[in-house]
Amino acid sequence: MIAVPPKYEFIATNAQEIYTLLQAAEQLLDAHLTMLNPGGSGLRVELRKATPAHMTLRLDLSPILDKVTEVAQLNEQLNALAAEHKD
């Protein structure tokens, strides 16, 4: 039997989806690794280290950084207003 190696692509559009997909990817990897050690009592670190696999992760945090910048600017404006009212 020749197995065709599965390739997976995950797309997330918000932070919660990223967390969910990372967890799903880990579970998927563990399910495949379990086939290398049937009946084994859990996946050993040695098996994980010895088993070749490939993953490319591209994480774009620019939308979050844009929001961080926006919040920082609003805080600066609020601080400036508060300083004006102290005088």
Buried (B, 14 or more C-beta within 10 A) or exposed (E): EEEEEEEEEEEEEEEEEBEEBEEEBEEEBEEEBBEEEEEEEEBEEEBEEEEEEEEEEEEEEEEEEEEEEEEEEEEEEEEEEEEEEEE
